[in-house]
Amino acid sequence: MPILTVHSDGQLPYLVMPYVDCESLQDRIDREGSLPLLDILRIGHQIAKGLAAAHAQGLVHRDVKPANILLEKSVDRVMLTDFGLARAVDDGTLTRPGLIAGTPQYMSPEQAQGNAVDTRSDLFSLGSVLYAMCTGRAPFRAETTYGILKRVIDEQPLPMSPLNQELPTWLTGYVHQLMAKSVASRTETADNISTTLERCVAHVQQPQANALPETVQAFASNTSIRFRGLFAGMVVLILAAGAWSYWNTIDTENESSVAPFSNEPESPDPGGLQADSGLSLI
């Protein structure tokens, strides 16, 4: 949001900024829950693009969350706001141990621990915002701030697919990668994420003309392989159960075809020989 002017002639100095008719992303999530796939990708693309611009200036936002993302009404435009906690990457206050600033539900594990943060911390927060758009809820929740921070540091968020079965597997895999606990595992940049999500939008709109980006295709193929393995295992179990049932039925039929044992003497043959013995009396 641009600052038009600064006034300091009153009791308190103040900034003059443009008025925008908008709502926050948090307001929309509260109202609608999970968002449509195209909206998730478009909003995520623009958030990543805004972060890329900030990172290019050497800034880390440190408070990326739905309440700080404004959606301008009547147009498809997203604004990343509230840089009140932003710091330069080389600012010493970012590396001072024990300093925790931000919103617990969306901060990165290293930020929750009060450790040094860099631009990759914002990527984790971006993944958390995408999670919220996909599921209608924050990825980490608890009754207390301490409980939330502990989950951010130690626990994985709930899988997204059970919370929203309409999500494609490639998106759930991609979001979970952005939310990797290890900083080194978040290898992408905000600029790369922006490009990836933009290409995902094109794919969803025209899947025949636009292929998924390779980084996203990997999640789709890995999930497909796991699904095929699970399906094959289920088939084996079904066949084994069918075979057991078949042989159990055969054994039961064989047992029922054998005459029961009796202690009673057999009735004598009137001719002294059984008629089907093959012998004849002379």
ABEGO torsion letter per residue (X at the ends): XBBABBBAABABBBBBBBBBBBBBAAAAAAAAEBBBAAAAAAAAAAAAAAAAAAAAAGBBAGABBAAABBBBBGBBBBBBBGAAABBBAABAAAABBGBBBEBAAABBAAAAAGBBBBAAAAAAAAAAAAAAAAAGBBABBBABAAAAAAAAAABBBBBAAAABAABBAAAAAAAAAAABABAAABABBAAAAAAAAAAAAAAAABAAABBBBAAAAAAAAAAAAAAAAAAAAAAAAAAAAAAAAAAAAAAAAAAAABBBBBABBBBBBAAGBBAAAGBBBX
